[in-house]
Amino acid sequence: MNVAEQIVAQLVDAGVHRIYGIVGDSLNPIVDAVRKTGGSAQGGIDWIHVRHEEAAAFAASAEAQLTGKLAVCAGSCGPGNLHLINGLYDANRTGAPVLAIASHIPSVQIGSTYFQETHPDRVFEECSVYNELISSAAQSPRTVNSAIRHAVGLGGVAVITLPGDITDLKAVEHVPTYAPARPATLTPNPADIDEAAALLNKADKVAIFAGAGVEGAHDEVIALADALKAPIGHSLRGKHFIQYDNPFDVGMTGLLGYGAAAEGMNDADVLILLGTDFPYDQFLPDTPTIQVDTHAEKLGRRTDVGLAIHAQVKPFIEALLPHLRAGRSDSFLKAKIKKHSEIMHAPVGAYTRNVEKMRPIHPEYAAHLLNETAAKDAISPRTRACATCGPPATLIRSAPAASSVRCCTGRWPTPCRWPWALRSPTRVARLCRCRVTAACPCCSASSSPRRCTTCRSRWSSLTTRRWAW
């Protein structure tokens, strides 16, 4: 067994099923070790090939956020692992447990300005919770074990820099047993509960603002809002965990805000921040504030906080509820929910009601239809372009009867195999005169039917438009 095979075996023991990356050069021993595992179907690891290492890092970040488990990406030496950096910043800021394997130039060449030499152990320092260079076969097992535990335990990115020649060495050190630790429950100090209850019982108008830290505490937050008769606003990352099945929802605030969330916070006597490190302090009011977070260093760094509580949201609410007074007026809550409904009805409703024949189709209407038909646990990726060939999705669109016209690389079902990459930098698209149907020239010529389903123009009468980017 060489070092590469030993590392891959450690990842298998840690429950890793996929590694995202691009095969190449100094990374080859790791890729070959992955191949020898037989893939996830045989209890091993699948190598998921991507077109760019940035996509590998974002894919690992997405997997980690969706599953809560360790995800892995890899990049070859020099530009290969440098391309990981955007995705790793995203993963580290969102607390996603990701392990990045940054392969490196031969160890004897480090420090000699060798071809494609960088210093990954320095480059990734700011976007990781663990970042170490493996310089010997004996060092590898404990460094990899430590990287896994840091990524999972602290919730962030761990980077191991791995020279290609080291991965080919014979494994010589015992591999530490990996026994995953169960997450602990962080309960609040009883004195904080008493103080929070006293403050809330004096207040007539309370607002709740929830972030991603309310994950797993949806029902408890709803119960707290019901007890306090408080509207619930949320951050962008908190939306996924609190907006659904929520009769107290008043939308989101921030640069992408909507609804009555901002107004609800401004008019409240007390604001409760639950599991959020909301960065836009200009949207936070000068209101007496209670903040609850598992990271004590985040308490009070965005706005003045009168009561900072170091705890998880769920045990905090469970401890607080029995101390809250009953018989609260719901006038404040009803006013904010009414305001939210009015705000949402006018602008959003204008694009989602009685618009079946409107052209072009507005994105609000498309999102509305998806929301109506998708399963509750559906995952909706947000992309601006085809990750393979680049044309924006809105450019390659078609009428319903020609919906089989997709990306022209052959990666998706399509009548042709003429890649956009083989065409000139200025792409050519054909639009029907009614401006409803568009497709690439090769697809439009071979698709069926040969008429636009809206204005019945034949494909031969389509006008040509150039799209440059």
Buried (B, 14 or more C-beta within 10 A) or exposed (E): EBBBBBBBBBBBBBEBBBBBBBBBBBBBBBBBBBBEBEBEEEEBBBBBEBEEBBBBBBBBBBBBBEEBBBBBBBBBBBEBBBBBBBBBBBBBBBBBBBBBBBBBBBBEBBEEEBEBBBEBBEBBEEBBBBBBBBBBBBBBBBBBBBBBBBBBBBBBBBBBBBBBBBBBBEBEBEBBEBEBEEEEEBBBEEEBBEBBBEBBEEBEBBBBBBBBBBBEBBEBBBBBBBBBBBBBBBBBBBBEBBBEEBEBBBBBBBEEBBBBBBBBBBBBBBBBBBBBBBEEEEBBBEBBBBBBBBEEEBBBEBBEBBBBBBBBBBBBBBBBBEEBEEEBEEEBBEBBBEBBEEBBEEEBEEBBEEBEEEEEBBEBBEBBEEEEEEEEEEEEEEEEBBBBBBBEEEBBBBBEBBEEBBBBBEBEEBBBEBBBEEBEEEBBBBBBEBBBBBBBBBBBBBBEEEBBBBBEBEBEEBEEEEEEE
